Amino acid sequence: MNLPNKITVSRIFLIPVFLLFLLAPLPLGETEIAGTLISNSQLIAAIIFIVASVTDWVDGYIARKHNLVTNLGKFLDPLADKLLVTSAFVSLVELGSAPAWIVVFILSREFAVTGLRLVAASEGEVLAASNLGKLKTWIQIVAISALLINNIPFEAIGFPFATISLWAALIITVYSGWDYFNKNKEILLKSR
């Protein structure tokens, strides 16, 4: 268990803390930022989510810089991302901040690509995240963050940044899923 893998595991352990602050009825009051009200517990949840998301970049950077890339890391890193993003998206549907149908499309892609990775693993191959997959993850993180902070500061000027970023996340998620399957179709064909 090297340092990058420990950072990845810490991201997984932050998920219940994030969910506690986001979904539990904690009486922590509200704050007004740029004319928009946000509950302090939701603000704390957003900060935890952003910190957890940044650890995705940190663990990858350390792993590459110090040649600490492992198969365990290749497995844990996308798993941690999917757990964090899935918990956030499902919570946003629960809170009425994201349409369920968009979240279903996004999560369906995540499960499909995870299935493809399992098929590849059964063939003795490890599919690391592609650059398009990494871009997809960061756009999802931006969208989730914007939704978690109630579109602050853009709400003050009436610009729907959170909605636009959610649509961008949907589009890049679907496209990157198609790209994964298109580039790895031989794995599926071999496994028949």
C-alpha positions as CSV (number, residue, x, y, z in Angstrom):
1,M,0.0,0.0,0.0
2,N,2.1,2.9,-1.3
3,L,1.3,6.6,-0.8
4,P,-0.8,7.1,-3.9
5,N,-3.0,4.1,-3.0
6,K,-3.4,5.4,0.6
7,I,-4.5,8.8,-0.8
8,T,-7.0,6.9,-3.0
9,V,-8.3,4.9,-0.1
10,S,-8.7,8.2,1.9
11,R,-11.0,9.4,-0.9
12,I,-13.2,6.4,-0.4
13,F,-13.3,7.1,3.4
14,L,-14.3,10.7,2.8
15,I,-17.5,9.6,1.0
16,P,-19.6,8.8,4.1
17,V,-18.4,12.1,5.7
18,F,-19.5,14.0,2.6
19,L,-22.9,12.2,2.6
20,L,-23.4,12.9,6.3
21,F,-23.0,16.7,5.8
22,L,-25.0,16.7,2.6
23,L,-28.0,14.6,3.6
24,A,-28.3,14.5,7.4
25,P,-30.5,17.3,8.8
26,L,-27.6,19.0,10.7
27,P,-28.7,22.3,12.4
28,L,-25.6,24.3,11.3
29,G,-27.4,27.4,9.9
30,E,-27.1,29.1,6.5
31,T,-24.7,31.5,4.8
32,E,-25.5,34.0,2.1
33,I,-22.8,34.2,-0.6
34,A,-23.2,36.5,-3.5
35,G,-26.9,36.9,-2.8
36,T,-27.5,33.1,-2.7
37,L,-28.4,31.2,0.5
38,I,-26.7,27.9,1.2
39,S,-26.9,25.7,4.3
40,N,-23.6,25.5,6.1
41,S,-23.8,21.7,6.1
42,Q,-24.2,21.7,2.3
43,L,-21.3,24.1,2.0
44,I,-19.1,21.8,4.2
45,A,-20.2,18.8,2.1
46,A,-19.2,20.7,-1.1
47,I,-15.8,21.5,0.4
48,I,-15.3,17.8,1.4
49,F,-16.3,16.7,-2.2
50,I,-13.9,19.2,-3.8
51,V,-11.0,18.1,-1.5
52,A,-11.8,14.4,-2.2
53,S,-11.9,15.2,-5.9
54,V,-8.5,16.9,-5.8
55,T,-7.0,13.8,-4.2
56,D,-7.7,12.1,-7.6
57,W,-5.2,14.4,-9.2
58,V,-2.7,14.2,-6.3
59,D,-2.5,10.4,-6.1
60,G,-2.1,10.2,-9.9
61,Y,0.6,12.8,-9.9
62,I,2.6,11.2,-7.1
63,A,2.2,7.7,-8.7
64,R,3.5,8.9,-12.1
65,K,6.3,11.2,-10.7
66,H,7.7,8.5,-8.3
67,N,7.0,5.5,-10.6
68,L,4.5,4.1,-8.0
69,V,1.9,3.0,-10.6
70,T,0.5,-0.3,-9.5
71,N,-2.3,-2.6,-10.7
72,L,-4.0,-2.1,-7.3
73,G,-3.9,1.7,-8.0
74,K,-5.3,1.2,-11.5
75,F,-8.1,-0.7,-9.9
76,L,-8.7,1.5,-6.8
77,D,-8.4,4.9,-8.5
78,P,-11.4,4.6,-11.0
79,L,-13.4,2.7,-8.3
80,A,-12.9,5.6,-5.8
81,D,-13.9,8.1,-8.5
82,K,-17.0,6.1,-9.4
83,L,-18.0,5.8,-5.7
84,L,-17.5,9.5,-5.1
85,V,-19.3,10.6,-8.2
86,T,-22.1,8.1,-7.9
87,S,-22.8,9.1,-4.3
88,A,-22.8,12.7,-5.2
89,F,-25.1,12.4,-8.2
90,V,-27.6,10.1,-6.4
91,S,-27.7,12.6,-3.5
92,L,-28.3,15.5,-5.9
93,V,-31.3,13.7,-7.3
94,E,-32.5,13.1,-3.8
95,L,-32.1,16.9,-3.1
96,G,-33.9,17.8,-6.3
97,S,-30.8,19.5,-7.7
98,A,-30.3,17.1,-10.7
99,P,-32.8,15.4,-13.0
100,A,-32.9,11.7,-12.4
101,W,-32.8,10.8,-16.2
102,I,-29.5,12.6,-16.6
103,V,-28.0,10.9,-13.6
104,V,-29.3,7.5,-14.9
105,F,-27.5,8.0,-18.2
106,I,-24.3,9.1,-16.5
107,L,-24.3,6.2,-14.1
108,S,-25.3,3.7,-16.8
109,R,-22.1,4.6,-18.6
110,E,-20.1,4.2,-15.5
111,F,-21.5,0.7,-14.9
112,A,-21.0,-0.3,-18.5
113,V,-17.4,0.7,-18.6
114,T,-16.8,-1.0,-15.3
115,G,-18.3,-4.1,-16.9
116,L,-15.9,-3.7,-19.8
117,R,-13.0,-3.5,-17.4
118,L,-14.2,-6.7,-15.7
119,V,-14.3,-8.5,-19.0
120,A,-10.8,-7.1,-19.9
121,A,-9.5,-8.3,-16.5
122,S,-10.9,-11.8,-17.2
123,E,-8.8,-11.7,-20.4
124,G,-5.7,-10.7,-18.3
125,E,-5.8,-7.1,-19.4
126,V,-6.1,-3.9,-17.2
127,L,-7.8,-0.9,-18.8
128,A,-6.4,2.2,-17.3
129,A,-8.4,5.4,-17.5
130,S,-8.1,7.1,-20.9
131,N,-7.5,10.9,-21.3
132,L,-11.1,11.2,-22.5
133,G,-12.3,9.3,-19.4
134,K,-10.2,11.6,-17.1
135,L,-11.7,14.7,-18.9
136,K,-15.2,13.2,-18.3
137,T,-14.4,12.8,-14.6
138,W,-13.2,16.4,-14.2
139,I,-16.3,17.8,-16.1
140,Q,-18.5,15.7,-13.8
141,I,-16.7,17.0,-10.7
142,V,-17.1,20.6,-11.9
143,A,-20.9,20.0,-12.5
144,I,-21.4,18.3,-9.2
145,S,-19.4,21.1,-7.4
146,A,-21.5,23.8,-9.1
147,L,-24.7,22.0,-8.1
148,L,-23.5,21.5,-4.6
149,I,-22.8,25.2,-4.1
150,N,-26.2,26.2,-5.6
151,N,-24.5,27.7,-8.7
152,I,-22.6,30.3,-6.6
153,P,-21.4,32.9,-7.8
154,F,-23.1,32.5,-11.1
155,E,-26.6,32.6,-9.6
156,A,-26.0,36.3,-8.7
157,I,-25.9,37.2,-12.5
158,G,-28.5,34.7,-13.6
159,F,-26.0,32.5,-15.5
160,P,-26.9,28.8,-15.3
161,F,-23.4,27.5,-15.1
162,A,-24.4,24.5,-13.0
163,T,-27.0,23.4,-15.6
164,I,-24.6,23.9,-18.5
165,S,-21.9,22.0,-16.8
166,L,-24.3,19.1,-16.0
167,W,-25.3,19.0,-19.7
168,A,-21.6,19.0,-20.7
169,A,-21.0,16.2,-18.2
170,L,-23.8,14.2,-19.8
171,I,-22.5,14.7,-23.3
172,I,-18.8,13.9,-22.6
173,T,-19.9,10.9,-20.4
174,V,-21.9,9.3,-23.2
175,Y,-19.2,10.1,-25.8
176,S,-16.4,8.7,-23.7
177,G,-18.4,5.6,-23.0
178,W,-18.8,5.0,-26.7
179,D,-15.1,5.7,-27.2
180,Y,-14.1,3.1,-24.6
181,F,-16.3,0.4,-26.2
182,N,-15.2,1.4,-29.7
183,K,-11.5,1.2,-28.8
184,N,-11.9,-2.1,-26.9
185,K,-14.4,-4.0,-28.9
186,E,-11.9,-6.7,-29.6
187,I,-11.9,-7.6,-25.9
188,L,-15.6,-8.1,-26.1
189,L,-15.3,-10.1,-29.3
190,K,-12.6,-12.3,-27.8
191,S,-14.6,-13.1,-24.7
192,R,-17.7,-14.5,-26.6
